Amino acid sequence: MSSYNFNFQELFKNTFNFNIGYVGNAIVDTYTNSFEGIQVLEEKKPLQLVSQTGVHVWDYVKLLPKIIEGTGERFDGYDFPFECVVEATLTKKIVVTDIFGADGEVEELMGLNDYAITIKGIIINYQSDDYPEFEFRRLRYVCELKDTMLEVEGTFLNMLNINHLSIHTFKPIPTPGYKNMQAFEIECRSKRPFKINSLS
């Protein structure tokens, strides 16, 4: 078995232009990449998940098993690699109307849009310097599922009351200089299950 040393902060910065910091025992161990002054909420329960590099993990993203509607295909679920960063953006449905002969605008709040979710991550083959073809094919399979209501489990997403999502785009990203890894970016939307009742 081969062993490798990765600078994840540099890797994420070069691949996604994204600054990350490590969190251990729910408290920032070191301040890097201009993280000074950022407070991290203390977690009352101990961190249970550990990545393959031995780093304790607070967040994770997991798609739960289900039967795909329409095809009857059984989806066994999928655990995203721990080397992921999740972003979520909430926007409001606001109708803006100009006021004739007056300054300003009238805004009407119609409701909330679904969360726009971006999952940026890296699949890494820790066993050798071979390309992680099997894991990449699994991820591609997940992104090609013909389903718009996938149940998701994860610390951060569930805190935002996001329990279902649909995958909209899948973008593999080159990682120059690294043969045994594949970066990716996935864009999703949060979903809320609903049932249409027939009036008949």
ABEGO torsion letter per residue (X at the ends): XBBBBBBAAAAAAAAAGBBBBBBBGGBBABBBGGABGBBBBBBABBBABBBAAGBBBABBBBBBBBBBBGAGBBBAEBBBBABBBBBBBBBBBBBBBBBBGBBEBBBBBAEBBBBBBBBBBBBBBAABABBBAAAAAAAAAAAABBBABBBBBEAAAAAAGBABBBBABBBBBBBBGBAABBBBBBBBBBBBBBBBBBAX
